[in-house]
Amino acid sequence: MKKGSAMGIRTERRALWAARAFGAAGLAAACMDPAGVSLAYRLAVFCWLSPAVGCLILLLIHRVTGGQWASGVAPFLRAGAALLPWIWLFSFPLLLLPPSLGGSPSLAHPGLAYDGRVMVAARACAMAAVFFGLSRLVSDGAGSGRDPMRNARPWVGPVGLIVLFFMLTILADDWLESLEPGWHSTAFPVVWMAGGVVFGLALALLGGLWTGAAPASDGRADRPLGLDWGNLLLTTMVFWCYVSFAQFLIIWAGNLPEETTWFLRREVGAWEYLIPAVALFGFAIPFFLLLSRRLKVSARGLAAAAILLAASQVVYTAWVILPAGGSASVPGVLLALCFLAAAAGVFLNRFAGAARRLREEVR
């Protein structure tokens, strides 16, 4: 057994044991704060749905543009895309929870209202079908690195991106924006999608580096692969920060109560310290790290930037979801952390396992 495969198997086992331990702790914490179960569960699902969405978006982009940047990380991008529809199915139990347990207030609407339970469930089923279809269409690889038009199905990239963008816009509105009654932002889905791309690329890059990908080695374009990985990570991070700040600036300038309440709720108590932390560790430090050519061709430099960005996306997702339940309490925070860590263990176990099998198929 090769070193990379042995490390992958050990990682899978440790992640699974961690999931079991934190899952048991989460069940105990749920007894102390049953009203927070829905939000904690939603955080666990959507935190790890985000990088899977990002992996699918990156695969579709590569189908359109090509490029050597997929070298070394393609198995992990494919693994994330393959997990996406299955993670999405785990969101369905949220449809059964009443608002009194932290469920979405819009799901209390009766009949066939657009944002009522029946229509949200119908759209969720349609989204599941699209996720399964797109993950199947990209299952044969990241696409041709030199000439994307030589792909077996060249239409998958552009058509998939168009369909996915509109579908994810509806998904973000149904499952995340709806946590705040009456609040809507056309920029929020773009912020969420961009964050998913940052998260997915960071995890794929960490997986590639963990299994021996060499940033200093030259790719098909006769330049170090690390330059492409670092530049792409820098670009996606800057774009996410730009649309995030643009959303805040527009809402702040408009100063409409129905829009500003979303931010005001997230500036109470401990929540107000999370965004400065994300700005520092999810933008400022990685930005300067990724400006350095020397660090971009260094496994440690790239890994440091990827870890900071992945952790920042987890914190940002918590900042989006958890304040909808009101002020943070100690039992609620413990419950959310346990659910999040348990979901992380399951995700990493399946993610590493799928990537390992894909790498072994290539060999």
Residue pairs with C-beta under 8 A, 6 or more apart in sequence:
3 212
4 211
4 212
4 356
4 359
5 356
5 359
5 360
7 210
7 211
8 211
8 352
8 353
8 355
8 356
9 356
11 210
11 348
11 352
12 348
12 349
12 352
12 353
12 356
13 349
15 344
15 345
15 346
15 348
15 349
15 352
16 345
16 346
16 349
17 345
18 341
18 342
18 344
18 345
19 341
19 342
19 343
19 344
19 345
19 346
19 349
20 342
20 345
22 338
22 339
22 341
22 342
22 345
23 338
23 342
23 345
25 338
25 342
26 40
26 335
26 338
26 339
26 342
29 331
29 334
29 335
29 338
30 36
30 37
30 40
30 335
32 331
32 334
32 335
33 329
33 331
33 332
33 334
33 335
34 101
35 100
35 101
35 102
35 325
36 102
36 325
36 329
36 331
36 332
36 335
36 336
37 97
37 101
37 102
37 335
38 94
38 97
38 101
38 102
38 103
39 102
39 321
39 322
39 324
39 325
39 332
39 336
40 332
40 335
40 336
40 338
40 339
40 340
41 93
41 94
41 339
42 91
42 94
42 102
42 175
42 321
43 317
43 318
43 321
43 322
43 336
43 339
43 340
44 339
44 340
44 342
44 343
45 87
45 90
45 91
45 94
45 343
46 91
46 175
46 176
46 317
46 321
47 314
47 317
47 318
47 340
47 343
47 344
48 87
48 343
48 344
48 347
49 84
49 87
49 88
49 91
49 196
50 192
50 195
50 196
50 199
50 200
50 313
50 317
51 80
51 196
51 199
51 200
51 202
51 203
51 310
51 313
52 80
52 81
52 83
52 84
52 87
52 196
52 200
53 84
53 168
53 193
53 196
53 200
54 80
54 193
54 195
54 196
54 197
54 198
54 199
54 200
54 201
55 76
55 77
55 78
55 79
55 80
55 81
55 84
55 200
55 203
55 204
56 80
56 81
56 84
56 131
56 134
56 135
56 138
56 164
56 200
57 161
57 164
57 193
57 196
57 197
57 200
58 77
58 197
58 200
58 201
58 204
59 77
59 78
59 81
59 138
59 142
59 143
60 134
60 138
60 156
60 157
60 160
60 161
60 164
61 157
61 161
62 69
62 70
62 77
62 142
62 143
62 148
62 157
63 138
63 142
63 143
63 148
63 151
63 154
63 156
63 157
63 160
64 148
64 157
64 158
64 161
65 148
66 143
66 144
66 145
66 146
66 147
66 148
67 145
67 221
67 228
68 145
68 219
68 220
68 221
68 223
68 225
68 228
69 225
69 228
69 229
69 232
70 77
70 142
70 143
70 145
71 145
71 219
71 220
71 225
72 208
72 213
72 214
72 225
72 229
73 201
73 204
73 205
73 207
73 208
73 213
73 229
74 141
74 142
75 207
75 355
75 358
75 359
75 362
76 203
76 204
76 205
76 207
76 208
76 351
76 355
77 142
77 200
77 204
78 138
78 139
78 141
78 142
78 354
78 355
78 358
79 207
79 350
79 351
79 352
79 354
79 355
79 358
80 200
80 203
80 204
80 351
81 134
81 135
81 138
81 139
82 135
82 139
82 354
83 347
83 350
83 351
83 354
84 131
84 135
85 128
85 131
85 132
85 135
86 350
87 347
88 124
88 127
88 128
88 131
89 128
91 124
91 175
92 121
92 124
94 103
94 104
94 175
95 107
95 117
95 120
95 121
95 124
97 103
98 108
99 105
99 107
99 108
102 325
104 120
104 175
104 178
104 179
105 178
105 179
105 181
106 115
106 116
106 120
106 178
106 181
107 115
107 116
107 117
107 120
107 178
108 117
109 115
109 116
109 117
110 116
111 118
112 118
112 119
113 119
115 174
115 178
120 174
123 170
123 174
124 174
127 167
127 170
127 171
130 163
130 164
130 167
134 156
134 160
134 163
134 164
137 153
137 156
137 160
138 156
138 160
140 152
143 151
143 157
144 150
144 151
145 220
146 220
148 154
148 157
151 157
165 193
168 189
168 192
168 193
169 189
171 189
172 188
172 189
172 192
172 193
173 184
173 188
173 189
176 188
176 192
176 320
176 321
177 183
177 184
177 185
177 188
179 321
179 324
180 261
180 262
180 265
180 324
182 258
183 258
183 259
183 261
183 262
185 247
185 251
185 259
185 262
187 243
187 246
187 247
187 250
188 247
190 243
191 240
191 243
191 244
191 247
192 320
194 236
194 239
194 240
194 243
194 244
195 240
195 244
195 313
195 316
195 317
196 313
197 236
197 240
198 233
198 236
198 237
198 240
198 309
198 313
199 309
199 310
199 313
201 232
201 233
201 236
201 306
202 233
202 305
202 306
202 307
202 309
202 310
202 313
203 306
203 310
203 351
205 229
205 233
205 302
205 303
205 306
206 303
206 306
206 307
206 310
207 351
207 352
207 355
209 215
209 299
209 302
209 303
209 306
211 355
211 359
213 225
213 299
214 225
214 299
215 224
215 225
215 226
215 229
215 230
215 296
215 297
215 298
215 299
215 302
216 224
216 226
216 297
216 298
217 224
217 225
218 224
218 225
219 225
219 228
221 228
224 296
224 297
226 296
226 297
226 298
226 299
226 302
227 293
227 296
227 297
229 296
229 302
230 290
230 295
230 296
230 297
230 301
230 302
230 305
231 290
231 296
233 286
233 290
233 302
233 305
233 306
233 309
234 286
234 287
234 290
234 291
237 282
237 283
237 286
237 287
237 290
237 309
238 287
241 282
241 283
248 263
251 259
251 260
251 262
251 263
252 260
252 263
265 271
265 323
265 324
266 272
266 275
266 319
266 320
266 323
268 323
268 327
269 327
269 328
270 328
271 319
271 322
271 323
271 328
274 315
274 316
274 318
274 319
275 319
277 312
277 315
278 312
278 315
278 316
278 319
281 308
281 311
281 312
282 308
282 309
282 311
282 312
282 313
282 315
282 316
283 312
285 305
285 308
286 305
286 308
286 309
289 295
289 301
289 304
289 305
289 308
290 296
290 305
292 301
294 301
295 301
295 302
295 304
295 305
296 302
314 340
318 336
318 340
322 328
322 332
322 336
325 332
